[in-house]
Amino acid sequence: MGLMHRVMGIVNVTPDSFSDGGAFLDPRAAIAHGYRLVAEGAAILDIGGESTRPGAAPVDEATELRRIVPVFEGLADTGAQLSIDTVKPAVARAAIERGATLVNDVSGLRRAPELAALAAEHGCELCVMHSIGDPLTMQRDPHYDDVVSEVKAFLEDRLAFAVAEGVPQERVLLDPGIGFGKTIDHNLQLLQRLDEIVAIGCRVVIGTSRKSFLGTIAGRDVDQRLGGTIATNVMALERGSSVFRVHDVAPVADALAVAAATLAGRWPPTTT
């Protein structure tokens, strides 16, 4: 497996996301932010109109569409791959019609299994994430006997479902869902044993950016967690993850470039 990796920049078109809620609710601000992230090194822009932070309330379809449609239209020419972060088929379809080629489903095809067929129909990539419950309830009392084995089994099952619905395995990305129905120890065990998730055979997405467990470990507020974000992403790269979903694209992209070159022992790193 080569060392090619891609940075996914986060564009939250929401009033209540945990770290930048409301900052990019205005479509013009979100579009400008997307262009800035691409300039900083984002190969993918993940655009979402419904917060999935712990405790977040659901958003109706019309509101989500109103938030994301102008942003996709405004970011169509960035040169980056556009991803729609949604659990709603109508929202995914609207985004695909405006250039999205990746559907990022935080429910792991539990809320709307038809997202898999939709991705297959349009030749899109599909990111399937592990979570339990829903954003409103997932952090109340998460419990696993072996978090890594259980997350791996869930992702294998969801991969099999997506493939059965017509999405080629090479177009499926898997996300262990750091912070989604997980305690701090669950998150750390998933990162420690991430190679077991990578062994499934799909590209693995890691999303630790600014999350609360980093703040707990380092004693930092949400706007001071870049160091922890970089540490977890570099270690995830070493364990085989290849897509990194982050808010702070430039410093994380720099860290990953240096880490990839170090792992290869040469510059530029080869991909064979």
PEZIJO-V326086 format. One record per backbone hydrogen bond with DSSP energy under -1.0 kcal/mol. CO is the residue of the C=O (numbers start at 1). NH is the residue of the N-H. Records with the same first field share a line. If there is no record, write none. Layout:
# PEZIJO-V326086
CO = NH / NH
This chain:
# PEZIJO-V326086
6 = 244
7 = 43 / 44
8 = 246
9 = 46
11 = 48
14 = 22
17 = 21
20 = 23
26 = 30
27 = 31
28 = 32
29 = 33
30 = 34
31 = 35
32 = 36
33 = 37
34 = 38
35 = 39
36 = 40
37 = 42
38 = 41
43 = 81
44 = 9
45 = 83
46 = 11
47 = 85
48 = 13
53 = 56
60 = 64
61 = 65
62 = 66
63 = 67
64 = 68
65 = 69
68 = 72
69 = 73
70 = 74
71 = 75
75 = 78
81 = 45
82 = 101 / 102
83 = 47
84 = 104
88 = 92
89 = 93
90 = 94
91 = 95
92 = 96
93 = 97
95 = 98 / 100
96 = 99
101 = 125
102 = 84
103 = 127
104 = 86
105 = 108 / 129
112 = 115
113 = 116
114 = 118
115 = 119
116 = 120
117 = 121
118 = 122
119 = 124
125 = 103
126 = 173
127 = 105
128 = 175
134 = 137 / 138
135 = 55
137 = 140
146 = 150
147 = 151
148 = 152
149 = 153
150 = 154
151 = 155
152 = 156
153 = 157
154 = 158
155 = 159
156 = 160
157 = 161
158 = 162
159 = 163
160 = 164
161 = 165
162 = 167
163 = 166
168 = 171
169 = 172
171 = 126
173 = 128
174 = 205
175 = 130
177 = 180
183 = 187
184 = 188
185 = 189
186 = 190
187 = 191
188 = 192
189 = 193
191 = 194
193 = 196
194 = 198
195 = 199
197 = 200
198 = 201
203 = 174
204 = 242 / 243
206 = 245
208 = 211
211 = 214 / 215
212 = 216
213 = 217
214 = 218
215 = 219 / 220
221 = 224
225 = 229
226 = 230
227 = 231
228 = 232
229 = 233
230 = 234
231 = 235
232 = 236
233 = 237
234 = 238
235 = 239
236 = 241
237 = 240
242 = 6
243 = 206
244 = 8
246 = 10
247 = 249
248 = 252
249 = 253
250 = 254
251 = 255
252 = 256
253 = 257
254 = 258
255 = 259
256 = 260
257 = 261
258 = 262
259 = 263
260 = 264
261 = 265 / 266
